Amino acid sequence: MVVGHEQTTDLLFVALLSEGHVLLEGVPGTAKTLLAQAFAGSLALACKRIQFTPDLMPGDVVGANVYDFQSGRFALTRGPVFTQVLLADEINRTPPKTQAALLQGMQERCVTIDGQTHALDDCFTVIATQNPIEQEGTYPLPEAQLDRFLFKLAIGYPSLEDERVLVRLHGHRTAMPRMTEFGVAAVADAAFLREARGLLRDLRMADEVVDYVVNLARATRRHPALLCGVSPRAASMLATAARARALLDGRDFVLPDDVKELAPAAFGHRLVLSAGSEVEGATTAGVLREALEQVPAPR
């Protein structure tokens, strides 16, 4: 079904256990949407998709109170945000006011409609996609919204062998089959997810590992090439993700390697280069590599 992307799938599980959201970035046709739908199906989670467009309004995302002429009252029409996994397709194609409609849900697991707050499912997770090469008619996500995503994952082209397998499996049709035709079997459910999240809170993180996370975050704020380093929220999110990584590996303690492995996906999209360093060819990935090399990991 989805060929390759094993590491991305692994990090999606880490994010879900961490109660975090994920931004998938890649060129069209690299299975971003299919991956998100298959991921939700493998966990028996309800999944809804929003195709973000320039004319999409906030009410199209969260819903609205609509007047019912038969009852003479306003009734809430719930938007697609009321689900467990929300696929926000091409999120950078909609204006900021509609992008911002997701902020409260991503942070607080609730939305406010006409002054009344409505709770979202405790499994609510946003998997958003965007195209990195098409800039016309797009609205880049502001830093405040990027900071709500636990991971930003690059979806690249498949390897030679994976692409051969892909063409062999799907080279007899141009339309995407229905999800039911793929026969995705659920390996867990929402109850299992809630239980696993409960275990996450009890995982041990030594003070030395906590210091390592904090020192990495602070190193990005001091780097001369950066206008802005990562936030304290990013440091807390990385610590949570490291706990999830340990849990998926069957450990009840966090290793410094867990932090080091997840730092690029958790920190990379939060770094803002200064204008001068960007002109000189610096990259956020390069800056983060320097920070990981300079901050000693505990033994």
N, C-alpha and C positions, 0 to 999 in steps of 0.2 A: 504494500500500500504506500506508505511513506518510506522511501528508500534513503538511507543515510540519516543524517541529523541525530545520531545517537547522543552526542554530547548535548545538543540543544534540548532533546527530550529529557535527559537527565536533569538539566538545570530547570526545566519547567516543573519537574517534581519537587526539586529543592525550593523553588519559589512558592509552590502551592502549600507545602508544609510550613513555610515561613509566613504565610498569609500575605505574600507579596504579589505584585503585578509585574508583567513582563512586556517589553517592547521588542518586537521582532523587526529587524531592518534588512531588506534584501530586494533585489531587482524582481520584477514580475516573473511569475512562472517557476519559482523556487519552492513551492509547496508551503508557504507560510500559513495561508488560510486552512489548507487541508491538515497541516500539522496540528493547529489549534483545535480543529473540530475532532480529529482523531484522539487527541489527548483528553478532551472532555468525555468522549465516548468510552474511553478505556477506564474511566473512573465512575461511569454511570451518573455524571453530573449534567444537569440541564444546561444547554448552551444556546445562546441567541447571538445573532450577528447584526451589526449595524454597518452599512456601507456609508462611510462619511463622505459628504459632498458639500460644495460651497453653499447650497441653499438649505442644508439641514439646520433645524432650530433646536434650542435646548429642550423644548417640550417634546420633540421627537425622540429624545434620549430618555428623559426621566418620566415623561407622561404629563397629564394635565387634568384638571377638573373640568368636565364637560357637562353642560346643562342637559338634563333628560326631560323632554317635554311631556312624557307620559306621567312621570312621578312628580314633576315640578321641582326637582331638586338637582343639585350638582352631584355628579358621580365621578369618582376617580378612575381615569383610564390609565392603567399602568404602562409605562414605557418598557422597552427591552432591557433597561438596566435592572429590572426585577428578575434576575436569573442567578445561576451559580457561576457560570463561566460566560463572560461577555467578550465576544470577538469584535473589537473595534477596528474594522478594516480601513486602511488608508487614513489613519487618524489625522494626518497633517493636511488633509484636503478640505477640512472644514474650518470656519473662522474661529478665533479665540473664544468668543462667547459660548459657542457650542462645545468646544474642547473643555472649557471650564465647567460644563455641566457634569462632567465625570469626577471633578476634584473631590467633592464632599463624599461621594460614594466610595472612591478609592481610599480616602483617608479614614472615614468614620463608619463605613458600611451602613450608611443611611442617606436619604435624599430629602430635601425640603421642597414641598410643592404648595404654593399659596399659603405659606406660613406654617404648614403642618409637616412634621417630620415623620417619615416612613422608614422603617428598618428594612435593610436588605438581608438576604440570606447570609448566614455566617460563613459560608463557603465562597462568597462573592469574590471573583478574581477577574481582572481585566487582562486580556492578551491582545495587545494592539499591534498593528502592522504599519509599516511605512516604506516608501520607495526612496532610496537615498540619491538617485540620480536625476529624478524629475523634479524641477524646481518651479516650473510655471504653474500658477494656480494653486500653490500650496501655502500653508501657514505653519512655519516651524513651531514646534512645541516650546513654550517658554520654560526657562530653567525651573520655575516653581512647580510646573507639572512634570517635567522630567524627573524631578527629585522624588516624585511619588512612585516611580517605577523602581522596583528592587533591582531588576536586571535589564540591560539592553543587550540583545544578542544579535550578532550578525549572521544572516543566513546566506551562505555563499553557494557557488555552483557545486554540484556533486563531483566526486572523483570519477575518473574514467570508468572504472568497473561499476560503480554505483549507477552511472548514467546508462551503461549498457543494460543493467538489470531493469532500470526504469523504462527504457524504450522497449525492452522485450516484454514487460508486463503490460504497458499501457499504449504501445505503438499501434494498436488496432482501432483506436477511436480518438476523436478530437474533443468530445464533450466529457466533462468530469462526471463519473458515475455518481449515483446517490450514495450517501454514507452507508445505507443499509446493505448495499451490494458488496462493501468491503469486508463485512463480517467482523467488525471490531468487537471483541469480547471484553466486557468489564472485568477488571482484575481487582477492583476495590470499589467502595462507595463512600457516600458522605459520612456515614457513621464511622467507617474505618479512618477516614481523614481526620475527623474530630478527635478520635482516640489517639492517633499518632501525634497530633498537635499537643495533646495533653502530655505525652511523653517528652516532647521537645522542651517543655519548661523545666523539666527536672534534670536535663543533661548538664554535666559538670563543665564549667569553663574556668580554668585556672586563672589566677590574677595575672600571671605572666602573659597569657594569651589575650586577656582583656587589654593589658597595656600595649600589646602588639597592634591590636585593632586601632586603639586610640592614637598611637604614635604614627601609624600609617596615615590616618585621617589628617593629623596635624602636619605631617610632612607635606601633604598636598597644598596646605594653606600657606606654607612658607616658600614654596617653589617659585623662583623668580620668573618663570615662563608663564605662570598662571595668574589670571585676573581674579579667579575665584576657585578655591579648593572645595572639598566635599563638606557637607553639613554634618552636625552631630547626629541628625536623623540617619544619614547614610552610614555612619559608624555603627549605630544600633542595628540597622538593617543587615549589615555585613555580619555582625555577631550572631544574629538570629539565623541567617543563611548558613553560617558555619556549623551551628548546632544541627540544622536540618541535614547538612552534608554528613555529619558524624552519624546521625540516626539512620540514614539510608545505607551507610556502610556497616551498620550493626554495632556501633560503638556507643558507649554512654559518656564519652568525654571528647572534647574538641582538641584537635591538633593545630599547630601553627600552619601546617600544610593546607588545612581546610580553608583558612583565611587567605593564604597566598593564592590558592586555586581560584577562589571566587572573587577576589578583589578586582580584576579587570572588568568583569561583567557588572559588578555592583558599583564601582567608582567611575568607570570610564566616561559615562554619559553625563556625569555631574561636574566634570572639570571644564573650566572656561579659560581658553588661552587668551593672553594679552595680545593686542593688535600687533605689537612689534615682534613677538615670538612667532606669531602665525605667519608673518611676512618672511621670517627667517627660516621657515620650513619645519618648525616644531609641531609635534602632534601630541594629543592627549595620551595616546598609547605609549609614546616614548617617555613622556613625563612620568607616567605611572610605573613604567619599568624602572626608571631611575629611583623612584621612591621605594619600590620593593627591594632594590639592590642596596640602598643606603640605610634602610631601617633594619636592624638586626632582628632575626626571628629568634624567639626563645628556644633553648635546647631542652 
